[in-house]
């Protein structure tokens, strides 16, 4: 392609291999949006549960529905990822692990930490 050619070209996003720090960054943004979108439902559940015994039972029944439990697991994962990635980004703000190799290592540590934390929470719930 010539340097003077300014026509747009087709960019296949599925063929681009994104580095691990980039994936952490994108997931950090996605989890932030998920948590923001879940706020009205969380506030509704809190309000319902604080209305008394009947409201608490209604909230408990609502949380026992299988797809709500799945969404709760997704929100738990998003909270864990957002927490660990946020700590990583705070460290980057203090110029810790800014170079390529340490950045890759801390990105992998985010994924490992969230998997371990999620596993421990699920283990505690089902034991």
MOPAC internal coordinates of N, CA, C and O (Angstrom, degrees):
PM7 1SCF
backbone

  N    0.0000 0     0.00 0     0.00 0    0    0    0
  C    1.4432 1     0.00 0     0.00 0    1    0    0
  C    1.5274 1   107.50 1     0.00 0    2    1    0
  O    1.2310 1   120.52 1   -46.74 1    3    2    1
  N    1.2926 1   116.61 1   133.26 1    3    2    1
  C    1.4594 1   121.48 1  -177.99 1    5    3    2
  C    1.5173 1   110.67 1   -75.56 1    6    5    3
  O    1.2310 1   120.71 1   -26.71 1    7    6    5
  N    1.3229 1   116.26 1   153.29 1    7    6    5
  C    1.4576 1   121.49 1  -179.03 1    9    7    6
  C    1.5189 1   111.84 1   -65.14 1   10    9    7
  O    1.2310 1   120.16 1   151.86 1   11   10    9
  N    1.3630 1   117.30 1   -28.14 1   11   10    9
  C    1.4595 1   120.03 1  -179.00 1   13   11   10
  C    1.5208 1   112.24 1   -84.58 1   14   13   11
  O    1.2310 1   120.43 1   171.29 1   15   14   13
  N    1.3178 1   116.78 1    -8.71 1   15   14   13
  C    1.4644 1   120.68 1  -179.53 1   17   15   14
  C    1.5225 1   109.17 1   -77.85 1   18   17   15
  O    1.2310 1   120.15 1   -69.17 1   19   18   17
  N    1.3323 1   117.33 1   110.83 1   19   18   17
  C    1.4668 1   120.96 1  -177.14 1   21   19   18
  C    1.5172 1   112.00 1  -107.86 1   22   21   19
  O    1.2310 1   120.40 1  -162.77 1   23   22   21
  N    1.3292 1   116.84 1    17.23 1   23   22   21
  C    1.4593 1   119.05 1   178.34 1   25   23   22
  C    1.5228 1   110.03 1   -70.05 1   26   25   23
  O    1.2310 1   120.45 1   -33.90 1   27   26   25
  N    1.3292 1   116.75 1   146.10 1   27   26   25
  C    1.4664 1   118.18 1   176.85 1   29   27   26
  C    1.5303 1   110.38 1   -68.84 1   30   29   27
  O    1.2310 1   121.02 1   -27.32 1   31   30   29
  N    1.3109 1   115.66 1   152.68 1   31   30   29
  C    1.4548 1   120.04 1   178.05 1   33   31   30
  C    1.5221 1   109.00 1  -124.90 1   34   33   31
  O    1.2310 1   121.48 1   -21.89 1   35   34   33
  N    1.3177 1   114.78 1   158.11 1   35   34   33
  C    1.4545 1   121.69 1  -177.75 1   37   35   34
  C    1.5261 1   109.58 1   -73.70 1   38   37   35
  O    1.2310 1   120.64 1   -53.30 1   39   38   37
  N    1.3149 1   116.37 1   126.70 1   39   38   37
  C    1.4566 1   121.87 1   179.76 1   41   39   38
  C    1.5224 1   108.33 1  -116.83 1   42   41   39
  O    1.2310 1   120.34 1   -70.82 1   43   42   41
  N    1.3161 1   116.96 1   109.18 1   43   42   41
  C    1.4540 1   121.38 1  -179.18 1   45   43   42
  C    1.5311 1   108.61 1   -86.35 1   46   45   43
  O    1.2310 1   120.91 1   -75.23 1   47   46   45
  N    1.3338 1   115.86 1   104.77 1   47   46   45
  C    1.4633 1   120.87 1  -176.90 1   49   47   46
  C    1.5184 1   112.92 1   -68.73 1   50   49   47
  O    1.2310 1   120.10 1   159.65 1   51   50   49
  N    1.3347 1   117.41 1   -20.35 1   51   50   49
  C    1.4632 1   120.26 1   179.55 1   53   51   50
  C    1.5267 1   112.30 1   -77.28 1   54   53   51
  O    1.2310 1   120.12 1   161.64 1   55   54   53
  N    1.3314 1   117.38 1   -18.36 1   55   54   53
  C    1.4623 1   120.25 1  -179.58 1   57   55   54
  C    1.5248 1   112.77 1   -95.72 1   58   57   55
  O    1.2310 1   120.04 1   171.27 1   59   58   57
  N    1.3208 1   117.54 1    -8.73 1   59   58   57
  C    1.4531 1   120.99 1  -179.94 1   61   59   58
  C    1.5219 1   108.58 1   -79.19 1   62   61   59
  O    1.2310 1   120.24 1   -51.35 1   63   62   61
  N    1.3269 1   117.14 1   128.65 1   63   62   61
  C    1.4640 1   121.10 1   177.63 1   65   63   62
  C    1.5199 1   108.14 1   -92.07 1   66   65   63
  O    1.2310 1   121.59 1   -74.92 1   67   66   65
  N    1.3148 1   114.56 1   105.08 1   67   66   65
  C    1.4585 1   120.97 1  -178.29 1   69   67   66
  C    1.5253 1   109.47 1   -80.35 1   70   69   67
  O    1.2310 1   119.24 1   -46.51 1   71   70   69
  N    1.3329 1   119.06 1   133.49 1   71   70   69
  C    1.4694 1   119.98 1   177.32 1   73   71   70
  C    1.5286 1   110.76 1   -67.82 1   74   73   71
  O    1.2310 1   120.95 1   -20.38 1   75   74   73
  N    1.3164 1   115.80 1   159.62 1   75   74   73
  C    1.4638 1   121.61 1  -176.25 1   77   75   74
  C    1.5282 1   112.28 1   -58.14 1   78   77   75
  O    1.2310 1   118.20 1   137.30 1   79   78   77
  N    1.3339 1   121.04 1   -42.70 1   79   78   77
  C    1.4691 1   118.77 1   177.04 1   81   79   78
  C    1.5298 1   112.56 1   -60.41 1   82   81   79
  O    1.2310 1   120.26 1   147.31 1   83   82   81
  N    1.3233 1   117.10 1   -32.69 1   83   82   81
  C    1.4573 1   120.23 1   176.67 1   85   83   82
  C    1.5132 1   111.71 1   -67.55 1   86   85   83
  O    1.2310 1   120.40 1   141.09 1   87   86   85
  N    1.3397 1   116.84 1   -38.91 1   87   86   85
  C    1.4611 1   120.32 1   177.41 1   89   87   86
  C    1.5281 1   110.60 1   -64.85 1   90   89   87
  O    1.2310 1   120.45 1   139.23 1   91   90   89
  N    1.3364 1   116.75 1   -40.77 1   91   90   89
  C    1.4681 1   120.28 1   177.74 1   93   91   90
  C    1.5254 1   109.94 1   -60.53 1   94   93   91
  O    1.2310 1   120.73 1   138.23 1   95   94   93
  N    1.3193 1   116.22 1   -41.77 1   95   94   93
  C    1.4615 1   120.74 1  -179.53 1   97   95   94
  C    1.5267 1   111.36 1   -64.51 1   98   97   95
  O    1.2310 1   120.52 1   134.19 1   99   98   97
  N    1.3272 1   116.62 1   -45.81 1   99   98   97
  C    1.4676 1   119.57 1   179.65 1  101   99   98
  C    1.5163 1   110.81 1   -64.71 1  102  101   99
  O    1.2310 1   120.11 1   135.47 1  103  102  101
  N    1.3401 1   117.40 1   -44.53 1  103  102  101
  C    1.4670 1   119.93 1   178.41 1  105  103  102
  C    1.5240 1   111.47 1   -63.31 1  106  105  103
  O    1.2310 1   120.16 1   146.63 1  107  106  105
  N    1.3335 1   117.30 1   -33.37 1  107  106  105
  C    1.4632 1   120.99 1   177.86 1  109  107  106
  C    1.5278 1   110.02 1   -62.21 1  110  109  107
  O    1.2310 1   120.61 1   137.85 1  111  110  109
  N    1.3144 1   116.44 1   -42.15 1  111  110  109
  C    1.4641 1   120.45 1   178.32 1  113  111  110
  C    1.5177 1   111.29 1   -68.02 1  114  113  111
  O    1.2310 1   120.50 1   136.30 1  115  114  113
  N    1.3404 1   116.66 1   -43.70 1  115  114  113
  C    1.4657 1   120.83 1  -179.39 1  117  115  114
  C    1.5226 1   110.40 1   -63.61 1  118  117  115
  O    1.2310 1   120.05 1   136.95 1  119  118  117
  N    1.3234 1   117.50 1   -43.05 1  119  118  117
  C    1.4662 1   119.70 1  -179.47 1  121  119  118
  C    1.5220 1   111.03 1   -67.06 1  122  121  119
  O    1.2310 1   119.97 1   146.75 1  123  122  121
  N    1.3133 1   117.66 1   -33.25 1  123  122  121
  C    1.4612 1   120.01 1   175.52 1  125  123  122
  C    1.5182 1   111.37 1   -63.05 1  126  125  123
  O    1.2310 1   120.47 1   137.67 1  127  126  125
  N    1.3262 1   116.71 1   -42.33 1  127  126  125
  C    1.4675 1   120.97 1   178.16 1  129  127  126
  C    1.5267 1   110.23 1   -65.94 1  130  129  127
  O    1.2310 1   120.19 1   136.96 1  131  130  129
  N    1.3423 1   117.24 1   -43.04 1  131  130  129
  C    1.4679 1   120.46 1   178.96 1  133  131  130
  C    1.5247 1   111.64 1   -59.67 1  134  133  131
  O    1.2310 1   120.62 1   135.45 1  135  134  133
  N    1.3229 1   116.43 1   -44.55 1  135  134  133
  C    1.4655 1   119.27 1  -179.75 1  137  135  134
  C    1.5239 1   110.71 1   -66.30 1  138  137  135
  O    1.2310 1   120.13 1   142.05 1  139  138  137
  N    1.3195 1   117.36 1   -37.95 1  139  138  137
  C    1.4602 1   120.51 1   178.19 1  141  139  138
  C    1.5291 1   110.59 1   -64.18 1  142  141  139
  O    1.2310 1   120.50 1   136.99 1  143  142  141
  N    1.3365 1   116.66 1   -43.01 1  143  142  141
  C    1.4635 1   120.13 1  -179.93 1  145  143  142
  C    1.5267 1   112.44 1   -69.00 1  146  145  143
  O    1.2310 1   120.07 1   155.90 1  147  146  145
  N    1.3158 1   117.47 1   -24.10 1  147  146  145
  C    1.4625 1   121.30 1  -179.67 1  149  147  146
  C    1.5268 1   112.47 1   -83.02 1  150  149  147
  O    1.2310 1   119.86 1   167.24 1  151  150  149
  N    1.3155 1   117.87 1   -12.76 1  151  150  149
  C    1.4705 1   120.72 1  -177.07 1  153  151  150
  C    1.5366 1   114.05 1   -56.88 1  154  153  151
  O    1.2310 1   118.71 1   134.20 1  155  154  153
  N    1.3312 1   120.06 1   -45.80 1  155  154  153
  C    1.4764 1   117.79 1   179.78 1  157  155  154
  C    1.5279 1   113.16 1   -60.10 1  158  157  155
  O    1.2310 1   120.25 1   139.29 1  159  158  157
  N    1.3353 1   117.14 1   -40.71 1  159  158  157
  C    1.4589 1   119.93 1   178.58 1  161  159  158
  C    1.5242 1   111.08 1   -66.77 1  162  161  159
  O    1.2310 1   120.27 1   140.59 1  163  162  161
  N    1.3166 1   117.10 1   -39.41 1  163  162  161
  C    1.4662 1   120.65 1   178.80 1  165  163  162
  C    1.5268 1   110.93 1   -65.20 1  166  165  163
  O    1.2310 1   120.27 1   138.98 1  167  166  165
  N    1.3201 1   117.09 1   -41.02 1  167  166  165
  C    1.4633 1   120.63 1   178.11 1  169  167  166
  C    1.5272 1   110.15 1   -66.74 1  170  169  167
  O    1.2310 1   120.36 1   141.23 1  171  170  169
  N    1.3427 1   116.91 1   -38.77 1  171  170  169
  C    1.4676 1   120.25 1   176.61 1  173  171  170
  C    1.5271 1   110.59 1   -61.73 1  174  173  171
  O    1.2310 1   120.20 1   134.77 1  175  174  173
  N    1.3377 1   117.22 1   -45.23 1  175  174  173
  C    1.4659 1   120.16 1   179.03 1  177  175  174
  C    1.5250 1   111.56 1   -63.21 1  178  177  175
  O    1.2310 1   120.11 1   139.42 1  179  178  177
  N    1.3141 1   117.40 1   -40.58 1  179  178  177
  C    1.4557 1   121.06 1   178.11 1  181  179  178
  C    1.5202 1   110.47 1   -63.29 1  182  181  179
  O    1.2310 1   120.56 1   134.15 1  183  182  181
  N    1.3246 1   116.54 1   -45.85 1  183  182  181
  C    1.4570 1   120.82 1   178.92 1  185  183  182
  C    1.5279 1   110.96 1   -61.57 1  186  185  183
  O    1.2310 1   120.93 1   136.25 1  187  186  185
  N    1.3249 1   115.82 1   -43.75 1  187  186  185
  C    1.4619 1   120.56 1   179.65 1  189  187  186
  C    1.5195 1   111.23 1   -63.44 1  190  189  187
  O    1.2310 1   120.24 1   137.38 1  191  190  189
  N    1.3170 1   117.15 1   -42.62 1  191  190  189
  C    1.4636 1   120.15 1  -177.18 1  193  191  190
  C    1.5268 1   112.39 1   -71.29 1  194  193  191
  O    1.2310 1   119.89 1   155.85 1  195  194  193
  N    1.3226 1   117.81 1   -24.15 1  195  194  193
  C    1.4651 1   120.65 1  -178.96 1  197  195  194
  C    1.5264 1   113.04 1   -88.72 1  198  197  195
  O    1.2310 1   120.03 1  -179.71 1  199  198  197
  N    1.3301 1   117.56 1     0.29 1  199  198  197
  C    1.4585 1   120.78 1  -179.45 1  201  199  198
  C    1.5170 1   113.04 1   -79.38 1  202  201  199
  O    1.2310 1   120.12 1   169.28 1  203  202  201
  N    1.2930 1   117.38 1   -10.72 1  203  202  201
  C    1.4580 1   120.71 1  -179.95 1  205  203  202
  C    1.5151 1   110.53 1   134.68 1  206  205  203
  O    1.2310 1   121.39 1     8.91 1  207  206  205
  N    1.3254 1   114.95 1  -171.09 1  207  206  205
  C    1.4654 1   119.45 1  -176.98 1  209  207  206
  C    1.5200 1   112.25 1   -62.58 1  210  209  207
  O    1.2310 1   120.48 1   139.11 1  211  210  209
  N    1.3283 1   116.68 1   -40.89 1  211  210  209
  C    1.4570 1   120.42 1  -178.96 1  213  211  210
  C    1.5308 1   110.70 1   -65.33 1  214  213  211
  O    1.2310 1   120.48 1   136.06 1  215  214  213
  N    1.3098 1   116.69 1   -43.94 1  215  214  213
  C    1.4609 1   120.46 1   177.86 1  217  215  214
  C    1.5177 1   111.97 1   -64.24 1  218  217  215
  O    1.2310 1   120.72 1   140.97 1  219  218  217
  N    1.3280 1   116.23 1   -39.03 1  219  218  217
  C    1.4606 1   120.16 1   178.22 1  221  219  218
  C    1.5253 1   110.45 1   -62.45 1  222  221  219
  O    1.2310 1   120.45 1   137.29 1  223  222  221
  N    1.3280 1   116.74 1   -42.71 1  223  222  221
  C    1.4690 1   120.37 1   178.59 1  225  223  222
  C    1.5245 1   111.25 1   -65.53 1  226  225  223
  O    1.2310 1   120.49 1   142.90 1  227  226  225
  N    1.3420 1   116.67 1   -37.10 1  227  226  225
  C    1.4619 1   119.51 1   177.40 1  229  227  226
  C    1.5302 1   110.56 1   -64.61 1  230  229  227
  O    1.2310 1   120.41 1   137.83 1  231  230  229
  N    1.3160 1   116.82 1   -42.17 1  231  230  229
  C    1.4672 1   120.18 1   177.93 1  233  231  230
  C    1.5233 1   110.58 1   -64.63 1  234  233  231
  O    1.2310 1   121.03 1   140.84 1  235  234  233
  N    1.3191 1   115.64 1   -39.16 1  235  234  233
  C    1.4655 1   120.17 1   179.11 1  237  235  234
  C    1.5269 1   111.51 1   -65.40 1  238  237  235
  O    1.2310 1   120.46 1   138.60 1  239  238  237
  N    1.3371 1   116.72 1   -41.40 1  239  238  237
  C    1.4623 1   120.50 1   177.05 1  241  239  238
  C    1.5268 1   110.98 1   -64.73 1  242  241  239
  O    1.2310 1   120.91 1   140.49 1  243  242  241
  N    1.3245 1   115.86 1   -39.51 1  243  242  241
  C    1.4619 1   120.00 1   178.82 1  245  243  242
  C    1.5256 1   110.53 1   -62.93 1  246  245  243
  O    1.2310 1   120.50 1   140.47 1  247  246  245
  N    1.3158 1   116.65 1   -39.53 1  247  246  245
  C    1.4686 1   120.49 1   179.60 1  249  247  246
  C    1.5240 1   113.39 1   -75.56 1  250  249  247
  O    1.2310 1   119.93 1   170.13 1  251  250  249
  N    1.3262 1   117.75 1    -9.87 1  251  250  249
  C    1.4628 1   119.83 1   178.95 1  253  251  250
  C    1.5288 1   112.49 1   -89.01 1  254  253  251
  O    1.2310 1   119.79 1   174.87 1  255  254  253
  N    1.3317 1   118.00 1    -5.13 1  255  254  253
  C    1.4663 1   121.59 1   176.60 1  257  255  254
  C    1.5289 1   108.45 1   -70.84 1  258  257  255
  O    1.2310 1   120.58 1   -42.62 1  259  258  257
  N    1.3333 1   116.50 1   137.38 1  259  258  257
  C    1.4639 1   120.63 1  -170.96 1  261  259  258
  C    1.5245 1   113.14 1   -61.59 1  262  261  259
  O    1.2310 1   119.10 1   137.00 1  263  262  261
  N    1.3196 1   119.33 1   -43.00 1  263  262  261
  C    1.4649 1   118.54 1  -178.22 1  265  263  262
  C    1.5292 1   111.53 1   -72.34 1  266  265  263
  O    1.2310 1   119.96 1   153.21 1  267  266  265
  N    1.3221 1   117.69 1   -26.79 1  267  266  265
  C    1.4657 1   120.45 1   174.80 1  269  267  266
  C    1.5327 1   109.32 1   -70.89 1  270  269  267
  O    1.2310 1   120.31 1   142.89 1  271  270  269
  N    1.3259 1   117.01 1   -37.11 1  271  270  269
  C    1.4607 1   120.35 1   176.00 1  273  271  270
  C    1.5287 1   110.49 1   -63.89 1  274  273  271
  O    1.2310 1   120.57 1   139.81 1  275  274  273
  N    1.3415 1   116.52 1   -40.19 1  275  274  273
  C    1.4644 1   119.66 1   177.32 1  277  275  274
  C    1.5279 1   110.30 1   -63.63 1  278  277  275
  O    1.2310 1   120.32 1   135.14 1  279  278  277
  N    1.3212 1   117.00 1   -44.86 1  279  278  277
  C    1.4642 1   120.11 1   177.41 1  281  279  278
  C    1.5246 1   111.43 1   -62.61 1  282  281  279
  O    1.2310 1   120.42 1   145.73 1  283  282  281
  N    1.3245 1   116.80 1   -34.27 1  283  282  281
  C    1.4645 1   120.13 1   176.76 1  285  283  282
  C    1.5215 1   110.95 1   -65.05 1  286  285  283
  O    1.2310 1   120.48 1   140.81 1  287  286  285
  N    1.3284 1   116.69 1   -39.19 1  287  286  285
  C    1.4744 1   120.27 1   176.81 1  289  287  286
  C    1.5246 1   110.73 1   -65.49 1  290  289  287
  O    1.2310 1   120.41 1   139.75 1  291  290  289
  N    1.3251 1   116.82 1   -40.25 1  291  290  289
  C    1.4691 1   120.16 1   177.50 1  293  291  290
  C    1.5227 1   109.88 1   -63.11 1  294  293  291
  O    1.2310 1   120.37 1   138.15 1  295  294  293
  N    1.3318 1   116.90 1   -41.85 1  295  294  293
  C    1.4563 1   120.04 1   179.00 1  297  295  294
  C    1.5263 1   111.70 1   -68.73 1  298  297  295
  O    1.2310 1   120.21 1   144.89 1  299  298  297
  N    1.3131 1   117.20 1   -35.11 1  299  298  297
  C    1.4658 1   120.13 1   175.47 1  301  299  298
  C    1.5231 1   110.04 1   -64.21 1  302  301  299
  O    1.2310 1   120.58 1   135.89 1  303  302  301
  N    1.3498 1   116.50 1   -44.11 1  303  302  301
  C    1.4615 1   119.37 1   176.69 1  305  303  302
  C    1.5204 1   110.39 1   -60.93 1  306  305  303
  O    1.2310 1   120.54 1   137.63 1  307  306  305
  N    1.3408 1   116.58 1   -42.37 1  307  306  305
  C    1.4642 1   118.56 1  -178.05 1  309  307  306
  C    1.5236 1   111.18 1   -65.03 1  310  309  307
  O    1.2310 1   120.49 1   142.73 1  311  310  309
  N    1.3253 1   116.67 1   -37.27 1  311  310  309
  C    1.4611 1   119.79 1   177.10 1  313  311  310
  C    1.5290 1   111.04 1   -63.93 1  314  313  311
  O    1.2310 1   120.49 1   135.29 1  315  314  313
  N    1.3339 1   116.67 1   -44.71 1  315  314  313
  C    1.4654 1   120.34 1   179.94 1  317  315  314
  C    1.5242 1   111.52 1   -65.03 1  318  317  315
  O    1.2310 1   120.78 1   135.05 1  319  318  317
  N    1.3354 1   116.12 1   -44.95 1  319  318  317
  C    1.4684 1   118.13 1   179.74 1  321  319  318
  C    1.5207 1   110.53 1   -63.70 1  322  321  319
  O    1.2310 1   120.34 1   136.02 1  323  322  321
  N    1.3178 1   116.95 1   -43.98 1  323  322  321
  C    1.4613 1   120.31 1  -178.45 1  325  323  322
  C    1.5305 1   110.69 1   -63.10 1  326  325  323
  O    1.2310 1   120.42 1   142.00 1  327  326  325
  N    1.3223 1   116.79 1   -38.00 1  327  326  325
  C    1.4607 1   121.01 1   178.26 1  329  327  326
  C    1.5236 1   111.41 1   -64.11 1  330  329  327
  O    1.2310 1   120.47 1   126.40 1  331  330  329
  N    1.3269 1   116.71 1   -53.60 1  331  330  329
  C    1.4678 1   119.98 1  -176.51 1  333  331  330
  C    1.5275 1   111.83 1   -68.29 1  334  333  331
  O    1.2310 1   120.06 1   140.43 1  335  334  333
  N    1.3228 1   117.49 1   -39.57 1  335  334  333
  C    1.4627 1   119.40 1   177.35 1  337  335  334
  C    1.5249 1   110.50 1   -67.70 1  338  337  335
  O    1.2310 1   120.49 1   144.46 1  339  338  337
  N    1.3212 1   116.67 1   -35.54 1  339  338  337
  C    1.4628 1   119.81 1   177.52 1  341  339  338
  C    1.5190 1   111.78 1   -63.94 1  342  341  339
  O    1.2310 1   120.31 1   140.05 1  343  342  341
  N    1.3234 1   117.02 1   -39.95 1  343  342  341
  C    1.4718 1   120.59 1   175.75 1  345  343  342
  C    1.5320 1   109.34 1   -62.68 1  346  345  343
  O    1.2310 1   120.52 1   138.38 1  347  346  345
  N    1.3326 1   116.61 1   -41.62 1  347  346  345
  C    1.4683 1   120.41 1   178.57 1  349  347  346
  C    1.5252 1   110.38 1   -61.40 1  350  349  347
  O    1.2310 1   120.36 1   135.88 1  351  350  349
  N    1.3201 1   116.91 1   -44.12 1  351  350  349
  C    1.4650 1   119.84 1  -179.31 1  353  351  350
  C    1.5270 1   111.78 1   -68.69 1  354  353  351
  O    1.2310 1   119.95 1   147.72 1  355  354  353
  N    1.3272 1   117.69 1   -32.28 1  355  354  353
  C    1.4662 1   119.55 1   174.40 1  357  355  354
  C    1.5254 1   110.93 1   -65.34 1  358  357  355
  O    1.2310 1   120.65 1   140.39 1  359  358  357
  N    1.3275 1   116.36 1   -39.61 1  359  358  357
  C    1.4671 1   119.59 1   176.45 1  361  359  358
  C    1.5231 1   111.21 1   -64.00 1  362  361  359
  O    1.2310 1   120.59 1   141.24 1  363  362  361
  N    1.3250 1   116.47 1   -38.76 1  363  362  361
  C    1.4673 1   119.86 1   177.36 1  365  363  362
  C    1.5254 1   109.98 1   -64.20 1  366  365  363
  O    1.2310 1   120.02 1   143.24 1  367  366  365
  N    1.3328 1   117.56 1   -36.76 1  367  366  365
  C    1.4723 1   120.23 1   176.58 1  369  367  366
  C    1.5243 1   111.94 1   -61.40 1  370  369  367
  O    1.2310 1   120.51 1   151.87 1  371  370  369
  N    1.3400 1   116.62 1   -28.13 1  371  370  369
  C    1.4656 1   120.97 1   177.12 1  373  371  370
  C    1.5235 1   111.58 1   -94.61 1  374  373  371
  O    1.2310 1   120.47 1  -160.15 1  375  374  373
  N    1.3223 1   116.71 1    19.85 1  375  374  373
  C    1.4723 1   124.16 1   177.95 1  377  375  374
  C    1.5223 1   113.30 1    60.53 1  378  377  375
  O    1.2310 1   120.29 1  -146.10 1  379  378  377
  N    1.3160 1   117.05 1    33.90 1  379  378  377
  C    1.4610 1   122.20 1   174.20 1  381  379  378
  C    1.5281 1   107.13 1  -102.85 1  382  381  379
  O    1.2310 1   120.28 1   -51.57 1  383  382  381
  N    1.3167 1   117.06 1   128.43 1  383  382  381
  C    1.4700 1   123.75 1   177.16 1  385  383  382
  C    1.5204 1   111.85 1    60.79 1  386  385  383
  O    1.2310 1   120.57 1  -131.36 1  387  386  385
  N    1.3239 1   116.52 1    48.64 1  387  386  385
  C    1.4603 1   121.18 1  -179.82 1  389  387  386
  C    1.5284 1   111.13 1   -90.32 1  390  389  387
  O    1.2310 1   119.86 1   148.73 1  391  390  389
  N    1.3239 1   117.87 1   -31.27 1  391  390  389
  C    1.4612 1   121.05 1  -178.69 1  393  391  390
  C    1.5232 1   110.71 1   -66.44 1  394  393  391
  O    1.2310 1   121.08 1   -11.56 1  395  394  393
  N    1.3278 1   115.54 1   168.44 1  395  394  393
  C    1.4624 1   120.87 1  -171.82 1  397  395  394
  C    1.5341 1   113.29 1   -60.04 1  398  397  395
  O    1.2310 1   120.05 1   126.63 1  399  398  397
  N    1.3016 1   117.50 1   -53.37 1  399  398  397
  C    1.4824 1   120.22 1  -175.38 1  401  399  398
  C    1.5366 1   112.26 1   -66.57 1  402  401  399
  O    1.2310 1   118.75 1   130.89 1  403  402  401
  N    1.3438 1   119.99 1   -49.11 1  403  402  401
  C    1.4690 1   118.57 1   176.81 1  405  403  402
  C    1.5306 1   112.91 1   -62.52 1  406  405  403
  O    1.2310 1   120.54 1   148.66 1  407  406  405
  N    1.3159 1   116.57 1   -31.34 1  407  406  405
  C    1.4597 1   120.20 1   177.80 1  409  407  406
  C    1.5304 1   110.63 1   -65.74 1  410  409  407
  O    1.2310 1   120.56 1   139.44 1  411  410  409
  N    1.3318 1   116.53 1   -40.56 1  411  410  409
  C    1.4677 1   120.53 1   177.00 1  413  411  410
  C    1.5287 1   110.87 1   -65.79 1  414  413  411
  O    1.2310 1   120.64 1   139.20 1  415  414  413
  N    1.3175 1   116.38 1   -40.80 1  415  414  413
  C    1.4657 1   120.20 1  -179.56 1  417  415  414
  C    1.5203 1   110.77 1   -64.24 1  418  417  415
  O    1.2310 1   120.12 1   134.70 1  419  418  417
  N    1.3299 1   117.37 1   -45.30 1  419  418  417
  C    1.4725 1   119.37 1  -179.52 1  421  419  418
  C    1.5253 1   111.22 1   -68.22 1  422  421  419
  O    1.2310 1   120.27 1   148.98 1  423  422  421
  N    1.3361 1   117.09 1   -31.02 1  423  422  421
  C    1.4644 1   119.58 1   176.40 1  425  423  422
  C    1.5281 1   110.47 1   -65.43 1  426  425  423
  O    1.2310 1   120.76 1   136.14 1  427  426  425
  N    1.3400 1   116.14 1   -43.86 1  427  426  425
  C    1.4651 1   119.32 1   176.43 1  429  427  426
  C    1.5247 1   110.86 1   -64.52 1  430  429  427
  O    1.2310 1   120.26 1   143.74 1  431  430  429
  N    1.3345 1   117.11 1   -36.26 1  431  430  429
  C    1.4675 1   119.95 1   178.18 1  433  431  430
  C    1.5199 1   111.70 1   -63.46 1  434  433  431
  O    1.2310 1   120.08 1   146.38 1  435  434  433
  N    1.3310 1   117.46 1   -33.62 1  435  434  433
  C    1.4656 1   120.53 1   176.47 1  437  435  434
  C    1.5184 1   109.52 1   -61.94 1  438  437  435
  O    1.2310 1   120.42 1   131.58 1  439  438  437
  N    1.3445 1   116.80 1   -48.42 1  439  438  437
  C    1.4628 1   119.69 1  -179.79 1  441  439  438
  C    1.5282 1   111.84 1   -64.25 1  442  441  439
  O    1.2310 1   120.09 1   140.79 1  443  442  441
  N    1.3186 1   117.43 1   -39.21 1  443  442  441
  C    1.4667 1   120.68 1   179.71 1  445  443  442
  C    1.5284 1   110.17 1   -67.92 1  446  445  443
  O    1.2310 1   120.27 1   135.77 1  447  446  445
  N    1.3263 1   117.10 1   -44.23 1  447  446  445
  C    1.4667 1   120.58 1  -178.72 1  449  447  446
  C    1.5218 1   111.40 1   -63.40 1  450  449  447
  O    1.2310 1   120.15 1   139.06 1  451  450  449
  N    1.3347 1   117.32 1   -40.94 1  451  450  449
  C    1.4646 1   118.27 1  -179.86 1  453  451  450
  C    1.5259 1   111.17 1   -69.89 1  454  453  451
  O    1.2310 1   119.96 1   145.14 1  455  454  453
  N    1.3305 1   117.68 1   -34.86 1  455  454  453
  C    1.4634 1   120.17 1   177.66 1  457  455  454
  C    1.5230 1   110.91 1   -67.40 1  458  457  455
  O    1.2310 1   120.26 1   137.32 1  459  458  457
  N    1.3197 1   117.10 1   -42.68 1  459  458  457
  C    1.4676 1   120.79 1   179.03 1  461  459  458
  C    1.5275 1   110.22 1   -65.41 1  462  461  459
  O    1.2310 1   120.22 1   134.36 1  463  462  461
  N    1.3289 1   117.18 1   -45.64 1  463  462  461
  C    1.4652 1   120.40 1  -179.86 1  465  463  462
  C    1.5258 1   110.92 1   -63.12 1  466  465  463
  O    1.2310 1   120.41 1   137.24 1  467  466  465
  N    1.3224 1   116.83 1   -42.76 1  467  466  465
  C    1.4676 1   120.33 1   178.91 1  469  467  466
  C    1.5308 1   110.13 1   -64.06 1  470  469  467
  O    1.2310 1   120.66 1   138.29 1  471  470  469
  N    1.3236 1   116.35 1   -41.71 1  471  470  469
  C    1.4628 1   119.79 1   178.41 1  473  471  470
  C    1.5184 1   112.00 1   -63.31 1  474  473  471
  O    1.2310 1   120.13 1   137.12 1  475  474  473
  N    1.3252 1   117.36 1   -42.88 1  475  474  473
  C    1.4627 1   120.32 1   179.06 1  477  475  474
  C    1.5261 1   111.70 1   -65.30 1  478  477  475
  O    1.2310 1   120.38 1   140.78 1  479  478  477
  N    1.3217 1   116.88 1   -39.22 1  479  478  477
  C    1.4654 1   120.07 1   178.45 1  481  479  478
  C    1.5191 1   110.17 1   -65.81 1  482  481  479
  O    1.2310 1   120.10 1   134.54 1  483  482  481
  N    1.3235 1   117.42 1   -45.46 1  483  482  481
  C    1.4613 1   120.39 1   179.20 1  485  483  482
  C    1.5184 1   111.26 1   -65.20 1  486  485  483
  O    1.2310 1   120.42 1   142.92 1  487  486  485
  N    1.3127 1   116.80 1   -37.08 1  487  486  485
  C    1.4524 1   120.28 1   177.28 1  489  487  486
  C    1.5309 1   110.47 1   -63.70 1  490  489  487
  O    1.2310 1   120.58 1   138.07 1  491  490  489
  N    1.3256 1   116.50 1   -41.93 1  491  490  489
  C    1.4512 1   120.72 1   177.85 1  493  491  490
  C    1.5128 1   113.12 1   -66.50 1  494  493  491
  O    1.2310 1   120.32 1   145.94 1  495  494  493
  N    1.3291 1   116.99 1   -34.06 1  495  494  493
  C    1.4573 1   120.51 1  -179.27 1  497  495  494
  C    1.5299 1   110.97 1   -72.22 1  498  497  495
  O    1.2310 1   120.52 1   140.08 1  499  498  497
  N    1.3204 1   116.62 1   -39.92 1  499  498  497
  C    1.4607 1   119.87 1  -174.29 1  501  499  498
  C    1.5143 1   114.60 1   -92.70 1  502  501  499
  O    1.2310 1   119.31 1  -178.98 1  503  502  501
  N    1.3157 1   118.91 1     1.02 1  503  502  501
  C    1.4686 1   120.49 1   175.34 1  505  503  502
  C    1.4960 1   111.86 1   -93.01 1  506  505  503
  O    1.2310 1   120.10 1   180.00 1  507  506  505

